[in-house]
Amino acid sequence: MDDTILLFEDEGYRSLLPLTYSRPASDIRCGIFTLRERLHARYGTAPAAITRGYLADVFGVGRWPLQLLSRNVPLLLVNSRLVDIDCLAALHDAPLGTIFVSDDANTAAGGGTLVAARITPALASAVFGDLLEQHGQRALHELQRFCQVVTGRPQMLQFPWDIVDHNAAMIGRDIDLLDPTVYIPLAQHPQAAACHAQASERILVHPQAQFESPVALDARDGPIVIGAARIEPFSVIQGPVAIHDGALISGARVLAGTTIGPVCRIGGEIEASVVQGYSNKHHDGFFGHSYLGEWVNVGAMTTTSDLKNTYGTIKVTLDGYGQVDSGRLKLGCFLADHVKLGIGVHLNGGAVVATGSNIFGIHFAPKTIPAFTWGGERFREYRIDRMIEVARKVMGRRKITLSAAQVAILHHVFALTSVDRGIDVDDAPTFDALAGEVSWRE
């Protein structure tokens, strides 16, 4: 594909907070892949991205990526909250200068949503400023003046629970994008005899996957994809499930609708959940219908509820929206990046723990915990320098270095969420990314 693929954020990232404080929605895993990975697998070209300014150095192409307009080739703009990319086929068959618009309320603000556009660099320049500021509605209104409009109702992320809702189906769809030169049927794996498999023809594995007998794999209700992971004895895996490279499944029950991202350690029981990557839930305890971000650590026996005793729908408190009724009978918790939970913590259905919080020494955690919170029976602000020190240690154990740009993101989110912790924003610290220094306003 010759088009320049460009991901953009719109106003809808706000209804995915706190998960989108430290990453754009395009880098949230749903199914086997993130949207960025899915587009790369489909088109063979790594997409570029324009993001909020403080995320640009890690997830985007700089704060003012005007070079994207310099190539004389069409731009395929794709909303970062899009899940199923099959809808983009409508743009390939349409004339240049066509936009795809969702005709329902696929953003929490309501109204139509700009899903994608295939336009010239000249026309893109007219809306670039709006997209750099996440003003998707403004960009849509401008493009509607010049473009042919195609409408539909594609799957998009509107609220955090949409990640859980779409995950099982997307595992099935993403299988078609796997590299057929890498993944092989389970029957061809040299350790296939270690597995008791049901519907083995629906199980694809990496040649370097390790299976330690006995392992039970049940793909009757959905496919199972296992990368170069290690599956220890007495593990039970029930599809649809995706397990990425470097993961360790330690005698766990990994049940339907679950994705385990790269380099995760999983024990106990997990169902209908997404673990983004580089996170540990290594011990006994249950997580269901939940999302765990990157660099999350869950202590032994820590458990989430995903069903109310009253069988009522579960409400979730979201940044900027207050309490929202999810309409779901089964819903677990949402743990943002760098969250740490100590042993024996119990989480209610709909619990949200925001970025960088470290919670311990408490039996039942509050249902909503602001970013950078420290403690249990008593809570206080988690000092950003100490949080970053822990993050460096945790990432170093996986041979990954916390970059200066990633540090700058954490500092920005710390300042951005100060009000949530009862601190006046004018008293919050600022961070000079170039100097690597924190300063407090006088």
Steps between C-alpha positions, in 0.01 A plus 500: 500500500646835391282718725648657810301352790453753778331428831332792676335556837165670545295620797405142584834425668359676807233235561777236504692671779691405712615230255586764240699728729825326408419363152269578210206269438678363192748332733244325721489128428164358394505158340846376407621842390485869578354712221851615404616137475184396314547765230867404461406134462225576246682752280867415557576860596550630853251784552607841622300674771414847619423505870466732794820700523642334810462153343648592163863412565411141597184420303493763226729665249588812694296796610474665156524215246463715189731265308202266469349748253810529284455170311282525193297189588151463649460497877285238669393658828378244756335578833706352786185357660412281202499127582401302190680635193291310244292815457800672337436296186220747421764773457724293271214455253388863518650806325779692665335759722266264684440490876348223711267627771334304778132584498444421868636641827841334485642773716379571852436862396235377255453565131671352197866403517775532241617139468737530206578709194695445179599845382777700335779660706363841400158424646660338804682826569163670547416278800847425633480768766170361628632144512814609685266635770268192494210702356352221292160669472651816353701295252187306404299816435779640281546181299126463443517818293734346244475121525268221403358340816459128568313407817492189715523371855847353549623363830675772697620548855267741676537393864758276671264202512487495119850350510359200686184485286686481168798291604371147434367579153816689403719203592311302234532776240866572571601140428477577129775762546751265664812420301436152354875442476530530878198332659432130455212269596542344845524153343826602329665621821764263640346522850140445387488177700526705821158649425155353540330694220138541396440635146875502441450620142406841649822529700797687351835512678845643452769238436689632805203467737574268792242258639564311825268204549219491584340800329131520402408701190131532408425684177144376452353844581768706328855495365816494708818680389819448699820684414850416620368460854552244776198302618573322829333179625131495595419812299150508349440723198151541357458692176465753367835591653817671375832466686797703378874441482688484828192431712509244781180313591561344843239229544232762440142480375492735202136509395308617194540852369845563647809657346835477677746753359876451461723414796221454754491250788159353567378272780170437675192557284433763237193526278386733220780746575782683326849527647676761289857376544797479740266447795480237773201323651717206596319365805162364602207737476230574243473775239200502268369742235789731581780697337857519638741748344876469460739459792220401737578266790227317692586339834404151615127439566401840366160454337239699314125450501330513161139433605280672758304288749189684380577416135464870427696693240842625606581871520844646433633843596684656206714814491288792392178299476428400858319173562397323179275195485684250281184302433707184560410231752859373498782750524822489696768763552714735293862539605696766312871483419750459787239408762619279789263305728625326813392161633139427584345814354134459399356712219131556434351471153557824311806596706743740333859546617673777308856532376794438732307421819644261760231348724566260789402413857127520439234230465245684285643774282293809418318466171678799344864580575666808345831486316817494708333394823701320770375298796208296627318585823634852450571643159740771397664623184765269357807715449582504132873456550444186706243364256746545213775336704278191541408505131869497406559195719195315369583567135867424555404149613364448147812653343309811394615854571256771602576774247510872564192540280311244708606678818365824354163331439480384862587848626236655276232256615603564862443873454186446292337291774602711799146633542370142529720461808375823653796712391447834330635482146691827557694325776584193289862448390616562146754286318763616253544202267822637355662577832346200672411712801190550713411849622222631721319823423571782741 
